[in-house]
Amino acid sequence: MSDIVNALHVRRSITNRGGEMVYKTEQENFWSGEFGAAYIERNKGERLINANIVKFSQVLRSAPGVSSVVELGCNIGLNLQALNRINKDFQLCGYEINEIAVGKARELGIADIVQGSIIEPLSSGRKYDLAFTSGVLIHINPDELGKVYQNLDDLSSRYILVVEYYNPKPVTVNYRGHDNRLFKRDFAGELIDKFGLKLRDYGFLYHRDNYFPQDDLTWFLLEK
Protein backbone atom coordinates (compact mmCIF):
# COMPACT_ATOMS: atom_id res chain seq x y z
CA MET A 1 0.00 0.00 0.00
CA SER A 2 1.31 3.46 -0.88
CA ASP A 3 2.77 5.85 1.69
CA ILE A 4 -0.09 8.25 0.99
CA VAL A 5 -2.71 5.67 1.90
CA ASN A 6 -0.68 4.39 4.86
CA ALA A 7 -0.60 7.93 6.21
CA LEU A 8 -4.30 8.48 5.59
CA HIS A 9 -6.56 8.67 8.62
CA VAL A 10 -10.18 8.30 7.54
CA ARG A 11 -12.33 9.92 10.19
CA ARG A 12 -15.42 7.82 10.85
CA SER A 13 -18.46 8.76 12.92
CA ILE A 14 -18.52 5.47 14.77
CA THR A 15 -18.60 4.02 18.25
CA ASN A 16 -17.22 0.69 19.32
CA ARG A 17 -19.89 -1.57 20.82
CA GLY A 18 -18.55 -4.91 21.99
CA GLY A 19 -15.88 -4.88 19.31
CA GLU A 20 -18.41 -3.99 16.58
CA MET A 21 -18.10 -0.76 14.65
CA VAL A 22 -21.34 1.23 14.75
CA TYR A 23 -21.61 3.96 12.13
CA LYS A 24 -23.53 7.21 11.98
CA THR A 25 -26.33 6.13 9.63
CA GLU A 26 -28.45 2.99 9.46
CA GLN A 27 -27.40 2.53 5.81
CA GLU A 28 -23.71 2.39 6.76
CA ASN A 29 -24.39 -0.18 9.47
CA PHE A 30 -26.47 -2.19 7.02
CA TRP A 31 -23.67 -2.45 4.44
CA SER A 32 -20.83 -2.88 6.90
CA GLY A 33 -22.54 -5.86 8.52
CA GLU A 34 -24.13 -9.18 7.57
CA PHE A 35 -26.13 -7.88 4.62
CA GLY A 36 -22.96 -6.48 3.10
CA ALA A 37 -21.26 -9.84 3.55
CA ALA A 38 -24.17 -11.62 1.86
CA TYR A 39 -23.99 -9.15 -1.02
CA ILE A 40 -20.43 -10.31 -1.69
CA GLU A 41 -21.62 -13.88 -2.25
CA ARG A 42 -24.31 -12.77 -4.70
CA ASN A 43 -22.04 -10.50 -6.72
CA LYS A 44 -18.77 -12.05 -7.83
CA GLY A 45 -17.22 -13.96 -10.71
CA GLU A 46 -15.82 -13.57 -14.19
CA ARG A 47 -19.17 -12.76 -15.79
CA LEU A 48 -19.43 -9.53 -13.81
CA ILE A 49 -15.79 -8.63 -14.39
CA ASN A 50 -16.24 -9.07 -18.14
CA ALA A 51 -19.39 -6.94 -18.09
CA ASN A 52 -17.44 -4.27 -16.21
CA ILE A 53 -14.69 -4.36 -18.84
CA VAL A 54 -17.31 -3.56 -21.47
CA LYS A 55 -18.75 -0.79 -19.27
CA PHE A 56 -15.43 0.92 -18.71
CA SER A 57 -14.35 0.45 -22.31
CA GLN A 58 -17.37 2.56 -23.28
CA VAL A 59 -16.70 5.18 -20.64
CA LEU A 60 -12.96 5.53 -21.25
CA ARG A 61 -13.46 6.25 -24.95
CA SER A 62 -14.82 9.60 -23.81
CA ALA A 63 -12.22 10.15 -21.08
CA PRO A 64 -8.81 10.59 -22.71
CA GLY A 65 -5.76 10.96 -20.51
CA VAL A 66 -6.87 8.76 -17.60
CA SER A 67 -3.98 7.08 -15.79
CA SER A 68 -5.27 7.03 -12.19
CA VAL A 69 -8.69 6.04 -10.85
CA VAL A 70 -10.35 6.00 -7.42
CA GLU A 71 -13.59 4.19 -6.62
CA LEU A 72 -15.83 5.05 -3.68
CA GLY A 73 -17.51 1.85 -2.51
CA CYS A 74 -15.32 -0.69 -4.32
CA ASN A 75 -16.64 -3.80 -2.51
CA ILE A 76 -14.42 -6.79 -3.46
CA GLY A 77 -12.88 -4.96 -6.41
CA LEU A 78 -14.83 -6.16 -9.45
CA ASN A 79 -14.61 -2.74 -11.10
CA LEU A 80 -10.97 -2.36 -10.14
CA GLN A 81 -10.20 -5.76 -11.68
CA ALA A 82 -11.87 -4.69 -14.92
CA LEU A 83 -9.85 -1.47 -15.01
CA ASN A 84 -6.64 -3.37 -14.31
CA ARG A 85 -7.32 -5.72 -17.20
CA ILE A 86 -8.00 -2.81 -19.52
CA ASN A 87 -4.71 -1.17 -18.55
CA LYS A 88 -2.18 -2.73 -16.16
CA ASP A 89 -0.55 0.69 -15.74
CA PHE A 90 -3.60 2.32 -14.17
CA GLN A 91 -2.94 3.55 -10.63
CA LEU A 92 -5.98 2.35 -8.70
CA CYS A 93 -7.45 3.10 -5.29
CA GLY A 94 -10.68 2.00 -3.62
CA TYR A 95 -12.61 2.92 -0.48
CA GLU A 96 -14.90 0.35 1.13
CA ILE A 97 -16.86 0.11 4.38
CA ASN A 98 -17.29 -3.67 4.67
CA GLU A 99 -14.32 -5.33 6.36
CA ILE A 100 -14.73 -8.67 4.55
CA ALA A 101 -14.91 -6.95 1.17
CA VAL A 102 -11.83 -4.88 2.03
CA GLY A 103 -9.85 -8.04 2.72
CA LYS A 104 -10.85 -9.62 -0.58
CA ALA A 105 -10.08 -6.44 -2.54
CA ARG A 106 -6.64 -6.15 -0.93
CA GLU A 107 -5.85 -9.76 -1.80
CA LEU A 108 -6.02 -8.83 -5.49
CA GLY A 109 -2.85 -6.75 -5.13
CA ILE A 110 -3.88 -4.29 -7.84
CA ALA A 111 -5.02 -1.24 -5.86
CA ASP A 112 -4.65 0.69 -2.63
CA ILE A 113 -7.71 -0.22 -0.57
CA VAL A 114 -8.84 1.94 2.35
CA GLN A 115 -11.50 0.83 4.82
CA GLY A 116 -13.90 3.53 5.90
CA SER A 117 -17.17 5.32 5.33
CA ILE A 118 -17.39 7.46 2.22
CA ILE A 119 -19.63 10.00 3.95
CA GLU A 120 -16.55 11.11 5.89
CA PRO A 121 -13.80 13.34 4.40
CA LEU A 122 -11.51 11.21 2.22
CA SER A 123 -8.96 13.73 0.97
CA SER A 124 -5.58 11.96 0.98
CA GLY A 125 -3.45 14.75 -0.37
CA ARG A 126 -3.64 13.50 -3.95
CA LYS A 127 -6.12 13.59 -6.80
CA TYR A 128 -7.02 11.02 -9.44
CA ASP A 129 -7.83 11.55 -13.11
CA LEU A 130 -11.15 9.77 -12.57
CA ALA A 131 -13.23 9.38 -9.40
CA PHE A 132 -16.35 7.23 -9.58
CA THR A 133 -19.13 5.28 -7.92
CA SER A 134 -21.04 2.34 -9.34
CA GLY A 135 -24.24 1.21 -7.64
CA VAL A 136 -23.26 3.02 -4.44
CA LEU A 137 -24.91 6.45 -4.32
CA ILE A 138 -28.27 4.70 -4.48
CA HIS A 139 -27.57 3.22 -1.03
CA ILE A 140 -26.38 6.41 0.70
CA ASN A 141 -28.63 8.19 3.19
CA PRO A 142 -29.96 11.16 1.18
CA ASP A 143 -29.07 13.54 4.01
CA GLU A 144 -25.40 12.54 3.60
CA LEU A 145 -25.18 12.58 -0.21
CA GLY A 146 -23.62 16.03 -0.32
CA LYS A 147 -20.61 14.72 1.61
CA VAL A 148 -20.06 11.92 -0.91
CA TYR A 149 -20.39 14.41 -3.77
CA GLN A 150 -17.73 16.53 -2.09
CA ASN A 151 -15.41 13.52 -1.82
CA LEU A 152 -15.84 12.76 -5.51
CA ASP A 153 -14.97 16.35 -6.38
CA ASP A 154 -12.06 16.55 -3.92
CA LEU A 155 -10.47 13.32 -5.21
CA SER A 156 -10.91 14.08 -8.91
CA SER A 157 -8.52 16.18 -10.97
CA ARG A 158 -10.60 15.95 -14.15
CA TYR A 159 -13.42 13.38 -14.47
CA ILE A 160 -16.25 12.16 -12.24
CA LEU A 161 -18.28 9.10 -13.20
CA VAL A 162 -21.52 7.94 -11.60
CA VAL A 163 -23.08 4.61 -12.58
CA GLU A 164 -26.38 4.47 -10.71
CA TYR A 165 -30.14 3.97 -10.99
CA TYR A 166 -31.56 7.17 -12.48
CA ASN A 167 -34.81 8.92 -11.70
CA PRO A 168 -35.63 12.56 -12.51
CA LYS A 169 -36.94 13.12 -8.98
CA PRO A 170 -35.85 11.52 -5.68
CA VAL A 171 -37.72 8.31 -4.85
CA THR A 172 -37.23 5.56 -2.28
CA VAL A 173 -37.52 1.91 -3.36
CA ASN A 174 -37.87 -1.19 -1.16
CA TYR A 175 -34.66 -3.17 -1.50
CA ARG A 176 -34.82 -6.93 -0.93
CA GLY A 177 -37.48 -6.47 1.72
CA HIS A 178 -35.78 -3.51 3.41
CA ASP A 179 -37.09 0.06 3.55
CA ASN A 180 -34.83 3.12 3.25
CA ARG A 181 -32.00 1.17 1.66
CA LEU A 182 -32.28 2.21 -2.00
CA PHE A 183 -32.79 5.73 -3.31
CA LYS A 184 -33.08 6.84 -6.93
CA ARG A 185 -32.54 10.39 -8.16
CA ASP A 186 -30.63 12.49 -10.70
CA PHE A 187 -27.21 12.13 -9.08
CA ALA A 188 -25.37 13.45 -12.13
CA GLY A 189 -27.58 16.51 -12.40
CA GLU A 190 -26.97 17.35 -8.77
CA LEU A 191 -23.21 17.02 -9.23
CA ILE A 192 -23.32 19.22 -12.33
CA ASP A 193 -25.23 21.92 -10.46
CA LYS A 194 -23.14 21.70 -7.29
CA PHE A 195 -19.69 21.88 -8.90
CA GLY A 196 -20.32 23.42 -12.31
CA LEU A 197 -19.32 20.25 -14.14
CA LYS A 198 -19.78 19.51 -17.84
CA LEU A 199 -21.58 16.45 -19.16
CA ARG A 200 -19.01 14.59 -21.26
CA ASP A 201 -20.99 11.45 -22.13
CA TYR A 202 -23.65 9.06 -20.83
CA GLY A 203 -25.08 5.63 -21.55
CA PHE A 204 -27.34 2.84 -20.35
CA LEU A 205 -26.59 -0.73 -19.19
CA TYR A 206 -29.43 -3.19 -19.80
CA HIS A 207 -30.17 -6.30 -17.73
CA ARG A 208 -31.21 -8.19 -20.90
CA ASP A 209 -28.05 -7.46 -22.87
CA ASN A 210 -27.31 -10.60 -24.90
CA TYR A 211 -23.68 -10.89 -23.85
CA PHE A 212 -22.84 -8.56 -20.94
CA PRO A 213 -25.96 -8.02 -18.81
CA GLN A 214 -25.86 -5.79 -15.75
CA ASP A 215 -28.46 -4.01 -13.66
CA ASP A 216 -30.42 -1.31 -15.46
CA LEU A 217 -27.88 1.36 -14.61
CA THR A 218 -27.29 4.70 -16.30
CA TRP A 219 -23.75 6.08 -16.42
CA PHE A 220 -22.80 9.74 -16.60
CA LEU A 221 -19.26 10.92 -17.28
CA LEU A 222 -18.70 14.47 -16.01
CA GLU A 223 -15.71 16.72 -16.53
CA LYS A 224 -14.35 19.67 -14.56
PyMOL commands that set and color helices and strands:
alter all, ss='L'
color gray80, all
select helices_A, chain A and resi 3-7+26-32+34-42+46-60+78-86+99-107+137-139+142-155+187-195
alter helices_A, ss='H'
color red, helices_A
select strands_A, chain A and resi 15-17+20-22+68-72+91-96+112-115+128-134+156-164+171-175+178-184+198-205+217-223
alter strands_A, ss='S'
color yellow, strands_A
deselect
rebuild
show_as cartoon
